[in-house]
Amino acid sequence: MQPTPTLINDIDRERISRAKRMTVAEKFLAGGDLFDEVCERMRAGIRSQFPNEDDAGVKRILKERLARLRQVEEHGIYHPAGTLDEQQ
């Protein structure tokens, strides 16, 4: 069963509402949690792409990809899309 556009919009609105209620400290801590979650997903993707890599190899590839992302952002190639409120 696929989520409907209405359900997806409701979930997005709830996430935005929760984020707006967070204190600055909570948002700061959530940023670290989000980064950890993204790194874990990236590691899973690397393991899928390179099934013979050991933990050290996965870590090396992750560091290379994060460094590449930083380079792209610092060179102005990547531009944040902004918030949902800014896009509407």
Beta strands, then each sheet from edge to edge (+ up, - down):
end
